[in-house]
């Protein structure tokens, strides 16, 4: 993780408790929506794992794998409205 280099940005972080990851993401823009790929723990979440929105949104998103076969990174794609804050956790 790193400090934002510019504004507006998406601020995202996660917390792990008993091998359960909770993801928090916030769009700092007051006027523009953002589409962001946010990294999740690849050791905990296989490709296709579903995350439910606990706060600030609707539905769920799916963990995807990097298109580069040599890169094992997992991420979820979030569409965030201006100043939208979401909290997600993996289903199951």
N, C-alpha and C positions, 0 to 999 in steps of 0.2 A: 504494500500500500504506500501511497505517496500523497503529499499535499497537492491540491489542485493547482495547475499551472496557469489557468485562465478562468475567467468568468464569462458566461455561465458555465456550469459543469454539472455532472452527476456525481453525487457523493454516495458511495456504496461501501458497506462493511458487513461482516458476518460475525456471529458468535457461535461457539461450539459448546455444548453441554451434553455430556453422556453420549457422545457420538451423534448428536442431532445438531444440524446447522440451521440457524435462523439468519435470513438475509434481510438487510435493510437498505433501501435505495431512495434517494431524494434528488429531484430535479431542482436545481437552484435558480433556474430561469423564471422570471416573472411573466414572460410573454411567449416563449416558444416551447413546444413539446420536444422531447428527445427520445430517440431509439438507441438503446445501449446494450451491449453485450457485457454482462457482469459475471466474472469468474466465480465458480463454486468449487468446493473441494472434490477433486477427481477421485480421491481414495474413498470417499463416502458416497458419491453419487455416480452411478453408471450412466452411460448414454441412455436417454429415454426416461430417466427418473423425473417424476412430476413434482412440482412445487405448487402449493396452494397459497393463495393470497389471504393472509390473516387480517390485514388492515390496509385500507387505502386503495383498493382495487377490486377487480372481479375475476373469477375464474382461476386458471392455473397456467403455468408455463412448464416447458420441458427442457431438461438438461441436454445440451448438444455437445458434440465433440468438434474440436478444431478441424477445418477442412484439410489441414496438413497432416498426413498419416503419421509423421514422426513426432507430432505434438499431441500429448495426451490431455491437454487442457480441456476442462468442462466449463460450460457457461450457460447462462439463461439470457434470453433476449427480452428486454423490458421496453414497453412503450409508455413513457411517462408524460403526463400533461404538465403544464407549467406549475411549479411549486408542489407537485404531487410527491407524497411520501408513501412508500409501500413496505410492508413487512411480509415476508414469505417463509414457509418452511416446507420441507419435503414431506410428501404424503407417504404414509405407511411406516 
